[in-house]
């Protein structure tokens, strides 16, 4: 029997999932989606020029290897210029029905004969390149639409009749929550998905949705996508999505995040091993637990602390191989988050490794077979050739400042985005153990 081995110096994971009743939406992502996301390099300040430049790079160098989605991340509807959100006096762009529209100063193609037509022209341009594309939104209804009492398209209701002020996002002040019990609530979500379908989107990432898990809004978004008449891959964010909601994730979404924002930190990488093992049995065709974006290449280009020039990923070459191997054998979605146009030859070779991509897209029976907290092994099978794959990882990393394999308890990275969602932990410490805060 032919055997193939994928070896990495650091990580890897997967398993197959229980079959649920078929959902048509699963067929819209028959393999883990692959593409580019603007967040890690441009945060909330990406421009049309930067989107198009990365799309052209993908078309010319990466599309033939399976990279096809272009995702415009958070706050495309404001005039943000820096890395962090302007929450003091942002300029919001929205239509008469309380639906956000792209900011024309950053996306000039939205203006046609003096009217903001949204992302239709940009979407057409990306489709003409042979690519798919999508956007990021926050759950809820814009506060500006509530204050303006904007009408909900196709109804006699207004936005001020569907909002509530509990369960608000703790880290971004743009939206109110939607009260799912109110008449007009589903119709509002239907109206924004109808708008996005007119623009031609293929992918929708919804934030502040799955941690904590907002059952009602998850359900309304699923229904809104299904009624809009367009196949739109649905990605839920951020993590950590509660494991107890795994079956609801499978029933409603194509992708859902397992942890908070993943960055180029070895402690984040270590946590992914545990999360991949926990979520492995809930992956099936069209349903993918998401390891998050790949912080590769040139990052944080809109961060003034780097003089606007950004920085290169902090992961070593070995750590980058580890990350790609883990994402590959776990069958996570693959979204590059640096600016492609800065890539060196080594980075391009890493992300166009067709053997790794084949395992990510086509392997089955993916599972962790061992993990002693120092090393781990994952295996998978090629259903076409019956080849077997194995990935072996050193979990200690190259610049490891924390003895992770000796920890009694660990969490993912704590950040501003985790505010309000802490976890009480009780751990029995052996006598004589030093306690560090």
N, C-alpha and C positions, 0 to 999 in steps of 0.2 A: 504494500500500500504506500502510495506517495505521501510523504509527510513534509509539511512546511512549518518552520519555526519563526516566530516574530520575537526577537529578544530586545529587552529594554533594560537600562541600568536601574530603573526605579519602579514602575507601576502597572496595573491592569484589572478588568472586570466584565461579567454578564450571566444570564440564564433565560430560559424561555418562560412565557407567561400563560396563565390560565385563559382559555378562550371565553370571551363574553359574546353576547349577541352582537352580530355584525352592525357596525355603524358605517354609513356611506362615507362619512368624512375621513375615515381611516384610509380609504383608497386614494385620498388626495396626497398622502405622504407614504407611499409604499416602501420607501427606504428612508433612513434618517436624513433630514434636509441638510444641505451644505451651502455655505455662502459667506457673506461679509456683513458685519454689523458696525455701525458708526460710533458706538458708545465709548469704547476704551481709548480711541484716538481723538474723538471730537466732542464727546459728552453731549451737552444740549446745544452746541453751537455749530453743528455741521452745516455746510452750505451746499447748494446745488452743484457748484463746480467740483467740490471734493467728492460728492456722491458719484458724479459722472466719471471723474478720473479713475476712481476705484472700480467702477463698473467696466470701463474700457479695459483696464488691466485684467480683470476677471475674464472678460470676453476673449482677449487675445492670448492669455497664458494659462488659464485655469478651467475654463468652461469644458474643455475636452476631457478633463479629469473629474468632472462631476460637480464643480463649484458653480452654483447657478443663482442663488438668492442674494439680493441687495436689500438690506434693511436699514431704513432711516429711523434712528432711535429717538429718544425722548425729546419732547418740547419743540417740535418743528413748527408750532403755531405761535411762538413768541419771538421776540427780537433779541434773545440771549446772544451774547458775544463771547463770554468766557467759559471756563470749564464748569463753574458752579451756577446753580439756578439763581436768577434774579427774582427774589420773592418780595422785594420792596415795592417796585413800581414797574412790573412787566407790562409790555404792550401785547395784548392778546388779539389774535385775528380769529373771528368767528362769523358765521352767517346769520341770517334772519331767524333760523330755526335752532339757534343755540349750538351749532356744530362747529368745532374748530376747523379753521382753514390754514394752509401753510403761510408763514411769514414771507411777504413778497421781497423784503430786503435781502433775505437769504436764498430764496428760491424764485428768481425773477420770471421763470417761464409760467408761473401760475397766473400772471396777468395777461388777459386777452381782451383787447378793445376796452381797456379800463376796468375790467371786471375780474375778480379772483375766481378762477376756474378750478382751483385745487391742483392736485398732483397729476391730472390727466395727461398733460403734455409730457411731463417727465416720465410717467409710467409707460406711455407709448414709446418713448425713446429707449427705455430699458428693454421693453419687449422686442423692439426692432433689433436689438443686439443679441437676441436669443436668450435673454435672462428673465428670471422672475424677480418680483420685488415685493416689499411690504413696509409697514410702518409700525411704530410703537405708540400705544395710547395708555393713559391712566384710566382705571375704572371710574365710573361716576359721571356726574353732570357738571359742566363748568360753572364755577361760582358767578362768573360774569353773565352767564345765560339765566341763572336763577334770579340774580339781581335785576336783570332787564325784563324778566317775565317773558322770555322768548317763547313763542308758540312751538309746540311739537308738531312737526310736519305730518299732515294727513289726519290730524285730530283736533278736538276742541280744547285740549289740555295745554297747559303751559309748564315751563321747566320749574317754576316755583312750587308746583303742585306735586312734584315727584321726589323731592330731595329730603335728606335727613342729615343731622349734624353729628350723629354718633358714628363710630367706626371709621373716622376720617383717617386718611393717610397721615402718618406721623412725620414724614420727611419732605413732603411737597404740598403746597397750599392751593393748587389750581382748582381742585374739584370738591364738590360735596359728594357724599354717598348717595346712592339711589335707593329709595324705599320700594322694595320689590312688590309690596302689597298695594301700591297706589295705581289707580288707572292712569295710563299714559307711560308708565315706567318701561314696559316691554316695547311700546311703540317708539320711545326715544332711542333705545338701543337699535331697534330695527332701522330707524332713520339714519343713524350714523353708518351702519353697515351698508345700507342702500347707497349712501354717498361714496363710501370706499369702493363698492363694487363698480360704480360709475367711473371711478378713477382707474379701475383695473388691477387692484391689489391682489396678490397671491398669498399673502402672509400677514397675520395680525398678531403682534405681541402685546398682551395686556398686562400692565404692571399694577402692583399693590392689590393683587387678586388672590394669590394662593398662600400668603403668609401675613396675617391669619387667612384661613380659607373662607371666602365669601360665597357660600353655596348659592344664594339667590342670584347674585350677579353672574356667577359662572354659568348658571342655567340659562339666564336671559341672553348672555352673549352667544351661547351655543345655538339657541333658537334664532337669534338675529342673523347669525351667519347662514344657518340653514335656509332661511326665507329669502336671502338677498339674491339668489340666483347665480352665485359665483362660487367656485371652489376656492376656499381660503383656509390655509393651514392656520390652526389656532395654537398659539404658544402662551402658557401661563407663567407669570413671574411675580415676585421673586421667590427664592427659597428661604428657609427650608419649608417646602410643601409638606404638610403633615402626612406621615405614612398611612395613618388611618383613613385618609381620603383617596387612597390609591385607586380603588375601583371607580370612584366618581371621576377621577382624572381620566381613566381609561374610557369612560362613557362620554366624556365631554370634550377632551382636548387631544391634540396631536403631540404636544410637548409640554412638559412642566419642569420647573427648576427644582433641583434637589438641595441646593444651598444658596446662601446669599451670594453677592457678586464674587466671582472667582478671579483672583489676580495672580500675578507672577510671584507668588510666595510659596515656599515649600510647605509651610504649615497648612495652607489651603489644599495643596496637592495631597498631603497625608490624609486629610479629612475626606477627600473624594473616594479613597479606597473603601472606607467604611460605608459611605453613602451608596456607592455602586453595589456593594454586597447586599445592602438593605433593600434596594429598589430593583434588583436584577430580575426578580420573578414577575415584575409588573410590566415588562416590556413585551410588546407584540407588534406585529406589522401595523403601522399607522399610529402607534402609541409609544412615545419615547421619553423616559426619564432623562432629563437634560443636565449634563455636567457643567453647563454654561459656556461662555465664549472662550476662545483660545487667545490669551494675551501674548501674542507673538509679534515680532517686528517692532516698528516704531509706534509708541503709545503716547497718550496724554499730550497731543499736539496743541490742544487749546488751553493747556494749563500754564498760567502766567509764571508759576514758580520755576518752570523750565525755560523761561524766556520765550515762550511760544514755539520753541523748537522741539518740544517733546523729549522723549527718552527711549532708549532701546529696551526690550524686555530684559528683566533681571534673571530669567531662567538661563542656566547654562545649556549648551548643546545637548548634553546627556539628559537634563531635566526636560527639555523640549521633546526629545525622543520619547521619554517616559510618558509625558502628557499625551502626545499623539497616539501612542500605543494603547494607553488606557482608554481614551475616547474611542479609539478604533474598535477594540475588542469588546468594549461595553456597548457598542452601537449607539453612542450618544450622537445627537445632532452636532455638526461641525460648523462653527461660525468663527471665522478669523476676525480679530477685532483691532489689529493694527492697520495702518495705512499701507495698502498693497504697494503703492508707488515708491516706497522707500525700501522695499524688500531687497535683500542681498541674494546671491545665488544659493547659499546654504538654506535659507528660509524657503525659497521656492522649491528646492529639491525635497525638503521635508514635507511640504503640503501637497506635492504632486507624486508622492510615493504610491503608485497604483496598487501595490500589494496591500498596503495598509488600508487604502480606500476600499479595496475589494472586500476585505474582512469586515470593515464597518458597514458596508452596504448589503452584503450578501451572506455572511456567515450565520450559522444557527447553533443552538445548544451552547451558547456562550455562558460560561460560569467560572466562578472562582473555585479552584480546587484546593488551595492552601493559602494560609495567611498566619504567620506566627509573629506579626507586628514588626518583624525585621525584613522578611522577604515575603513575596506573594506570587502566586501563579494563577493565570487564567487560561482557559482553553476554549476552543470553538471548533466547529466543523464546517467544511464547504459542502453544501448539499449537491452541487454539480459534480465535483470530482471525488468526493469523500476524503479529500485531504483534511488533515488535522492541523490546527494551529495551537501554538502555546506561546504565552508571554510571561516572562519571569522578571520580577522587580525587586530592587533593593529599596526598602521603604525609608531608609535613613537619610537619603539625600546627600548632596555634595557640600552644601554650606549650612548644615543643620545646626541651629542654635538651641533646639529643644529636643530632649530625649523622649521623643513621642512614644517609642515602643515601651517606655517605662511608666508612662502616665497611667493613673488610675481612672481618669475620666478625661474626655476631651470634647470640645465643641468646635464648630466652624468659627471663622474669624468674626469677632465682634466689631461692628462699625456703626456709623450714624444710622444706616438703614435698618439696623436691628432694634432701634430704640422702641421701647414699649413692649417688646416681645421676648423678654428674658426667660430663663429657665432656672428654677431652683434646683440645686444639686446637693445631695448629701452623700459624702464619701467617707468611709472609715479609713483613717490614715494609720498605717503601722506605727508602733511605738518608735519614737526617735526620728520620725520623718519630719523634714523641714517643710513648713507651710509657706508658700509664696503667694502674694496677692498681685 
